[in-house]
């Protein structure tokens, strides 16, 4: 077992480390981004259902999680249906799990008339996320980067309209799909403005754009153009902030078309990171990708070994951040989160 004394100390702040990437400089060591979402409720010791409905609790939970773990990015997020819920999709809440879609807004094509850009002060739980963002920025924003995360246009569309029908209509009713994606894109652009107004980093998640669900041809037509509009808006209004994208699942077939969306950061899940670096590493910073299920079920030593192997694939570690492939499961042992972060300290040295 690796002892604590063998873990090099950090001589750079978390925020300074992340800013190094933006400046094109090498940090002291690579950043560590375990994707801590609903797990933050466990750290604070509150029910996940309460955390998801209360902005103050959500913010306090993420501050507590950062103070416990010292990871390099706070992510305000609970479900990919954030915008869709505010636009009219009904959610089902649970005491100890993330909310899930209960009833999509759109049941037939004519229901698209009901889809509107939400009011960010009162619709759904948007105010919850924004309050949590404000709390984190106020309390620890001078020390760590705070981000607010939401579903991209294609994922939001799939939460408004059942995904099996959406993917069918890519072929049968493409014009209608583009009409829906346009509204979802407008909502995303306005949410980016709300996030920037709170001095946080917007991060877009597009899991329904995974190569497991969408072919490169359909990604090129239905996903990339709308993501690019979000990335362009970040570049135009963010004062130098990067455009960051997370896609779950197997994205390898879509690497080439993902580049069309012009994001600066890719957070990746079930892919070979060496392949990702070969395909896109010259253009984007890559985040990944310790297996989320392994974060939950494996030992800290096994998490350390997996993280070490990933770092070993990345060569000189330039443009790489160690993270979990997707959300850190709610009941992940704290020792496993710490193992991932300590792996960045041990195997991600850029100062040697």
C-alpha positions in Angstrom: 0.0 0.0 0.0 1.2 3.5 -0.8 1.7 5.6 2.3 0.6 9.2 2.6 4.2 10.3 3.0 5.1 9.1 -0.5 2.5 11.4 -2.1 4.2 14.7 -3.3 2.8 17.8 -1.8 1.1 20.4 -3.9 2.9 23.7 -4.2 0.4 25.2 -6.6 -3.2 26.2 -5.7 -6.1 24.3 -7.4 -7.1 27.4 -9.3 -3.6 28.2 -10.3 -3.2 24.6 -11.6 -6.3 24.9 -13.8 -5.3 28.3 -15.1 -2.0 26.8 -16.2 -3.9 24.8 -18.8 -5.7 28.0 -20.1 -2.3 29.8 -20.4 -0.7 26.9 -22.3 1.7 26.4 -19.4 2.6 23.1 -17.7 1.2 22.9 -14.2 3.2 21.5 -11.3 1.2 18.3 -11.8 -1.9 17.4 -13.8 -5.2 18.4 -12.4 -7.7 15.9 -10.9 -11.3 16.1 -11.9 -13.3 13.3 -10.3 -16.8 14.1 -11.5 -18.4 14.6 -8.0 -22.1 15.3 -8.4 -24.7 13.7 -6.2 -21.9 12.2 -4.1 -21.5 15.6 -2.6 -24.7 15.0 -0.6 -23.0 12.1 1.1 -20.2 14.3 2.2 -22.5 16.8 3.8 -24.7 14.0 5.2 -28.0 15.0 3.7 -30.5 13.0 1.6 -29.8 13.2 -2.1 -33.4 14.2 -2.7 -33.1 17.2 -0.4 -29.8 18.2 -2.0 -31.4 18.2 -5.4 -34.2 20.5 -4.4 -32.4 23.0 -2.2 -29.8 25.4 -3.7 -28.3 26.2 -0.3 -27.8 22.5 0.5 -26.4 21.8 -2.9 -23.9 24.6 -2.6 -22.9 23.7 1.0 -22.4 20.1 -0.1 -20.0 20.9 -2.9 -18.0 23.3 -0.6 -17.8 20.5 2.0 -16.8 18.0 -0.7 -14.0 20.3 -2.0 -12.7 20.9 1.5 -12.6 17.1 2.1 -11.1 16.0 -1.1 -9.3 19.0 -2.6 -10.2 18.2 -6.2 -9.6 20.7 -8.9 -13.1 21.4 -10.2 -16.5 21.8 -8.5 -19.4 20.7 -10.7 -22.9 21.9 -9.9 -25.0 19.3 -11.6 -27.4 16.4 -10.8 -29.1 15.3 -14.0 -28.8 15.8 -17.7 -32.4 16.9 -17.8 -31.8 20.3 -16.1 -33.0 22.4 -19.0 -35.7 20.0 -20.2 -37.3 20.0 -16.7 -37.4 23.8 -16.7 -39.0 23.6 -20.2 -41.8 21.3 -19.0 -40.6 17.7 -18.7 -41.7 16.2 -15.4 -39.2 14.5 -13.1 -39.5 11.9 -10.4 -37.5 12.5 -7.2 -36.0 9.9 -4.8 -34.6 10.2 -1.3 -31.3 8.6 -2.1 -30.8 8.7 -5.9 -30.7 11.3 -8.7 -34.0 12.4 -10.2 -35.2 10.7 -13.3 -37.6 11.6 -16.1 -41.2 10.8 -15.3 -43.1 12.3 -18.2 -41.5 14.0 -21.2 -43.2 17.2 -22.3 -43.6 16.2 -26.0 -45.8 13.3 -26.7 -46.6 14.1 -30.4 -45.0 16.4 -32.9 -47.6 19.2 -32.4 -46.5 19.5 -28.8 -43.4 21.3 -30.0 -45.6 24.4 -29.7 -45.3 24.0 -25.9 -41.5 24.2 -25.9 -40.2 27.5 -24.7 -36.9 29.0 -23.5 -37.3 28.8 -19.7 -37.4 31.6 -17.1 -34.2 31.1 -15.3 -35.6 32.6 -12.1 -38.5 30.3 -11.6 -38.8 27.4 -14.0 -37.8 23.9 -12.9 -34.9 23.8 -10.6 -32.7 26.3 -12.5 -32.7 28.6 -9.5 -31.4 25.7 -7.3 -28.4 25.2 -9.5 -27.7 28.9 -9.8 -28.0 29.5 -6.0 -25.6 26.6 -5.5 -23.2 28.1 -8.0 -23.3 31.5 -6.2 -22.6 29.9 -2.8 -19.6 27.9 -4.2 -18.1 30.9 -6.0 -18.6 33.1 -2.9 -17.0 30.6 -0.5 -14.2 29.0 -2.4 -14.2 30.5 -5.9 -10.9 32.2 -5.2 -9.3 28.8 -4.6 -10.9 26.4 -7.1 -12.7 26.6 -10.4 -16.5 26.3 -10.1 -18.6 25.0 -13.0 -22.3 24.7 -13.7 -23.2 21.8 -15.9 -26.2 21.3 -18.2 -27.4 19.0 -21.0 -26.5 20.0 -24.6 -29.2 20.6 -27.2 -29.4 17.0 -28.4 -29.6 15.6 -24.8 -32.1 18.2 -23.8 -34.2 17.3 -26.9 -34.1 13.7 -25.8 -35.4 14.6 -22.4 -38.3 16.6 -23.9 -39.1 13.9 -26.4 -38.4 10.1 -25.8 -35.0 9.2 -27.1 -36.2 6.3 -29.1 -38.6 8.5 -31.0 -36.0 11.3 -31.4 -33.5 8.9 -33.0 -36.2 7.5 -35.3 -37.1 11.0 -36.4 -33.5 11.8 -37.4 -34.5 9.8 -40.5 -38.3 10.2 -40.7 -38.7 13.9 -39.6 -35.3 15.6 -39.7 -36.8 19.1 -40.2 -38.9 18.8 -37.1 -35.9 17.6 -35.1 -33.9 20.6 -36.3 -36.8 22.9 -35.1 -36.6 21.3 -31.6 -32.8 21.5 -31.5 -33.0 25.2 -32.3 -35.1 26.0 -29.2 -32.9 23.8 -27.0 -29.8 25.7 -28.4 -31.4 29.0 -27.6 -32.1 27.8 -24.0 -28.5 26.6 -23.7 -27.1 30.0 -24.8 -29.2 31.9 -22.3 -28.1 29.5 -19.5 -24.5 30.1 -20.4 -25.1 33.8 -19.9 -26.6 33.1 -16.4 -23.6 30.9 -15.5 -21.0 33.5 -16.6 -23.0 36.2 -14.7 -22.2 34.1 -11.6 -18.4 33.9 -12.4 -18.6 30.1 -13.1 -17.6 27.9 -16.0 -20.4 26.4 -18.1 -19.8 22.7 -19.0 -22.0 21.0 -21.6 -22.8 17.3 -21.4 -24.1 15.5 -24.4 -24.4 11.8 -23.5 -27.2 11.1 -26.0 -24.6 12.1 -28.6 -22.5 9.1 -27.7 -21.3 6.9 -30.6 -23.4 4.1 -29.0 -26.5 6.0 -30.0 -25.6 8.4 -32.8 -23.6 7.7 -36.0 -20.9 10.1 -37.2 -23.2 11.1 -40.0 -26.0 12.0 -37.7 -23.6 13.6 -35.2 -22.4 15.8 -38.1 -26.0 16.9 -38.9 -27.8 17.0 -35.6 -25.3 17.3 -32.8 -22.1 19.2 -33.9 -23.7 22.3 -35.4 -25.7 23.0 -32.3 -22.8 22.3 -29.9 -20.7 24.6 -32.0 -23.1 27.4 -31.4 -22.7 26.9 -27.7 -18.9 26.7 -28.0 -18.9 29.9 -30.1 -21.0 31.7 -27.5 -18.6 30.7 -24.7 -15.6 31.9 -26.8 -17.4 35.2 -27.6 -18.7 36.0 -24.2 -16.6 34.1 -21.7 -13.6 36.4 -21.5 -11.1 33.7 -22.4 -12.9 30.8 -20.6 -12.7 27.5 -22.4 -15.6 25.6 -24.0 -15.9 22.3 -22.2 -17.8 19.2 -23.4 -18.5 15.9 -21.6 -19.8 12.9 -23.5 -20.5 9.6 -21.8 -20.2 6.1 -23.4 -18.2 5.0 -26.4 -17.4 8.2 -28.4 -14.4 6.8 -30.4 -16.4 6.6 -33.7 -17.3 10.2 -33.4 -13.9 11.8 -32.5 -13.5 13.3 -36.0 -17.0 14.9 -36.1 -16.7 16.0 -32.4 -13.8 18.3 -33.5 -16.3 20.1 -35.7 -18.0 21.5 -32.6 -14.8 23.4 -31.7 -14.6 22.7 -27.9 -11.4 23.2 -26.0 -11.9 20.4 -23.5 -13.3 16.9 -23.9 -14.2 14.9 -20.9 -14.4 11.2 -22.0 -15.8 8.0 -20.7 -15.5 4.5 -22.2 -12.7 5.1 -24.7 -9.0 4.5 -25.0 -7.4 7.8 -23.9 -4.3 7.1 -26.1 -6.6 6.9 -29.2 -8.4 10.1 -28.1 -5.0 11.9 -27.8 -4.0 10.7 -31.2 -7.3 11.9 -32.7 -7.7 15.2 -30.9 -5.0 15.9 -28.4 -3.3 18.6 -30.5 -6.5 20.6 -30.4 -8.2 19.8 -27.0 -7.4 19.2 -23.4 -8.6 15.7 -22.5 -10.2 14.6 -19.2 -10.6 11.0 -18.2 -11.3 8.3 -17.5 -11.2 6.0 -14.5 -14.2 3.7 -14.8 -17.1 5.0 -12.6 -18.2 1.5 -11.6 -14.6 0.8 -10.5 -14.7 3.9 -8.3 -17.6 2.4 -6.5 -16.7 -1.3 -6.2 -12.9 -1.5 -6.4 -10.3 -0.9 -3.7 -8.3 2.3 -3.4 -5.3 0.4 -4.6 -7.1 -0.8 -7.7 -8.3 2.7 -8.4 -4.7 3.9 -8.1 -3.5 1.2 -10.5 -6.1 2.1 -13.1 -5.3 5.8 -12.8 -1.6 5.1 -13.1 -2.2 3.1 -16.3 -4.2 5.9 -17.8 -1.5 8.4 -17.1 1.0 6.1 -18.6 -0.8 6.2 -21.9 -0.7 9.9 -22.2 3.0 10.4 -22.9 4.3 13.7 -21.7 0.9 14.4 -20.0 0.6 17.7 -21.9 -3.1 18.7 -22.2 -4.3 16.0 -19.9 -6.4 16.0 -16.8 -7.1 12.9 -14.7 -10.7 12.3 -14.0 -13.5 9.8 -13.7 -15.1 8.7 -17.0 -18.5 9.9 -15.8 -20.2 10.7 -12.5 -18.6 9.4 -9.3 -21.3 7.0 -8.0 -23.2 8.4 -5.0 -22.0 5.7 -2.6 -18.3 5.7 -3.7 -16.0 5.1 -0.8 -14.2 8.4 0.1 -10.8 6.5 0.0 -11.4 5.8 -3.7 -12.0 9.5 -4.5 -8.8 10.3 -2.6 -7.0 7.6 -4.5 -7.8 9.2 -7.9 -6.7 12.6 -6.7 -3.5 11.3 -5.2 -2.8 9.4 -8.4 -2.6 12.8 -10.2 -0.1 13.9 -7.5 2.0 10.8 -8.0 1.9 9.9 -11.7 1.0 13.3 -13.2 4.2 15.2 -12.4 5.1 18.0 -14.8 7.8 19.5 -12.7 10.3 16.8 -12.8 
